[in-house]
Amino acid sequence: MGGAIAAAFAGRYPKKIKALVLEDANYSFVSMNGDMSSALSTMMEHINDPGFKSYLKSALDIALPAFNGVDSSIVNHFAPAFDSLHIKALFKANGDFKYDIVPDILDKGLQSNPFPVVVLWGMQDKLIPIQGAENILSRIPAAHAVLIDSCGHCSHLERPDIFTHTIIDLFGRDGPSPCSDTLICRDPRVSSLLSIVGEYPCLKKIVDQKLLSIQHTPLNYCTFALDNLRSSNLAAFREQLTKIDTSGCTTQIKHSLNIYTAPSAK
């Protein structure tokens, strides 16, 4: 709920705000992924057990996928937040907090002082899924997004390099600077990300722009083709293969491409 609190504060006191960064923020309530919800429920059932940290680790492994399994230092970092006093306070605050009014409060603040808003989100966040970013971008057209692939709920921990550069760029020496929509991905198969953002027009536009910016080498076209084949989209699979420049290909490769791109190919 930290992001929602920051958004509400910025909306109520806009003259005090230079810029607002919402990192995987529950600005308007979004339901968490089923696996995440199950892991958290199991963790809470064992909160007083001697082996609680093992359940906490299981939940963090889902919440922070960039680590490919969190180590003890990450578990110990979060563990103090789950003592009885913290948990009681958190549940009470979360239950009392009026998430539904935050968008209206922030809208009014932005009308008074149109400070920059940057939405920084891990595309594999299962605690507050990517729909949360879409909600903000669709509500605040002037906001910009920094989407990070292979990252979950805490980009400041999972991808501190990207998080830090984003903040430094935004809060430069000359004050808040404009930010452009950005998709940062490690995996070259960017087209596979369309399955994550397909139903969200603001996010889909950012991924589409990234796809257009990629140099369309034969390897990239083959990668996009295989993505489509994996999703059983044979028409798109053949379309990508037809875009490959075969001038430098061997006769055998040309023959194979002709077979797969033929209208009768199954």
N, C-alpha and C positions, 0 to 999 in steps of 0.2 A: 504493500500500500504506500510505500515511500514515494513512488512517482506520482500517485494521485494527490498526496499531500503537497508535493512540490508544485504540481499544476494548480491546485487550489490556492496556495500561497501566492503564486505568480499572478493569478487572476484577481486576487483581492488587493494585492499591493504592487500593481504593474510598474509604478514609478521607481520601485527599488530593484527592478529586474533588468539586467543587461542582455541576457539570453537564457533560454530554457532548454536543457537537454533531458529528454525522457528516455531512459534506458529500460527497455522491456517493462514499461510502466502500465499498471492497471488504471489507466486514466478513465476508462469506462469499463465496468466489470466484464471480464471474459473468463469463461469456464476453462479450467485446465484440462490437459490431455488425460485420458483414462488411465494410462500406465502411471503417470505422475500422481494422480489422485489416489490410486491404489497403494502406491509406495508410501505416500505421506500418511495415509490412514493406518497402514501397518506400523509405520514408525511411531505414530502417536499412541498406538496401543501398547507399545513397549517403552514408553518414555521414562518410566521409572525402573526399568530392568538394568541389571549390571552390564548387559551386552547392548545397551541402547546405541552405541556408536556404530555398530555393524548395520543396524537398520537405517541410521542416518546416512551412512555411506551408500547404501542401496538407493536411497532417495536422491542423494547428490549425484550419483552416477548417471541418473536419468536427467536431472536438472542441468548438469554441466557436461555435456557430451564431448566438448573439445578436449577434455583431459584423457578420454579413453579409459576412464576409471580413476577416481580421485584418490590421492594418497592421504596419509594420516595428518599431514599438515593442514590440508583443506578441511578434513573432518573436524580437527581440533579448533580450526578457525570459527566454524559455525556452531559447535557444540554448546558454548556458553549461552547462546540465545534460547536454548530449550530447557533452561531450568524453570521451576514451577512459577516463579514470580513473573518472568518474562513472558511465558506462555499465556498466563491468565491475562496479563495486560494486553498482549497482542490480540487474543481472541475477542476481548471486550472492545478494543479500539476498532478492530476490523468489522465487528458486528454493528457498532454504532456509526461507522463512517458512511456518509451518504454519497456513494460513488455516482449516483445518477445526476447529481447537480454539478459535478466538477466541470463537465464540458461547457455548461452555460456560464459558470464563473470565469473560466479561462477565456471564453469568447469575449466577455465584457472587458476583461483586462487588456486583451489584445486590441480592442477598439480604442482604448485609452492610450496605450503605448505599444505599438506593433513591434515588439522585440522578436528576434529570431527564435524559431522553435526547430530543434533538431530531434528527430526520432531515430534512436540508435537501437537496433534490434538484432538478436540472434535468430537466424531463420529456423533453427531446430529447437527453439524454446518450447518446452512442454508445460512449464509452469504458467506462463502467460503467453499463449500461442500467438503466431504472427497476425492473427485477426486483430489483435490489439493495436498493431501499427497501422493497419488499414483504417481502423476507427478514427485514429488521430488525423491521418493524412486526408481522409475524406471530409472530416469536420473542419480542418484548418488547411485550406488550399496553399497557403504560403509556407507551410512547414516543409522541411526536407528530410529525407531518410538516408541513413547509413545502415544498410542491411549487410549482415555478416554471416556468410555461409559456414557450416561446420561449427556452429556456436549455439549455446543454449541461453540460459537466463542471465548469466553474469559476464558480460563481455569484458568488464574491467578486470576480472580474474582470468577468464579463458583466453582472451585476446587483448592483453593490456597494451600491446604496441599500437593496435588500431584505435582502441579507446583513447589512449593518451594523445595520439596525433590528431584525432577528431577534436578533442577539447582544446588543444593548443592552437589548432587552426581557427577554431571558433572564437576563442578569447585571445586574439593577437594583441600586439602592443598598441595597435590603433583602435582597439575596441572590437566588439563583435563583428565578425566578417561573414559575408554571405556563404552559404554552404550549398553545394549541388547534390542532387540525388546520386547515391553511390551504392553499388553492389560489390562487395569484396568477397571473392570466393577462391578457395584453394583448388577445388576440383575443376578441371577444364570442361566437364560436362555440364555447362551452365544451363543447357536446355532442360535438364532433369529438374531444375528448380521451378519450372513452370507448373509442375504438379503440386507444388506447395502453395503457389500464389495464384493459381488459375482462376479462382472464384473472386479474387480481390482486385478490382480494376486499377487502383493506384499502385499497388505492388507489382502487378503484372506489367504495367507500363515501364517500371524501373528495370525489371528483368529483361523485357523486350529490348530496351535501349542497350543493355549490356550485350545482348546477343548480336545486335547490329554493329556494335563497336569492335567485336572480335574479328581478327584477321581470318578470312575464310580460306584457310589452307586445306589441302586434301585431307589432312589428318582431322581437322575440325569438322569437315563435312562428314567424314566417316563416323566421328564421335556422335554427331547429331543424329545420323542415320541409325546408329545402334541404339541410341536412346529411344527413338521412335519404334524400332523393332521390338525393344524390350516391353514397350507398352502396347504392342500388337497393332500399331498404326502403320500398316504396310504401305499405304499411299504416300504418307510423309517420308517413310523409309526410302522408297524409290525416288521421291522428289529430291532428297538430299544427295543421293548418289549421282543423280544426273547433273549436279552442279560441279562435280569434280573435274578439274582440268586434267585430261588423260594424256596430254602431250608428252609428259615425262614418264609415263607408266610403261611397264613391260607389256608385251603382247598378251601374256597370260592374265595380267590384271585387267587389261582392257576387255578381254573376252569374258571374264567373270562379271565385270560391271555391266556389260551388255546383257548378260543372262538375268541379273537381278533387276535391271531397270526396264526390261521388256514388259509391255502391257500385260502379257499373259503370265508373267511370273507369279508364282504362288508362295 
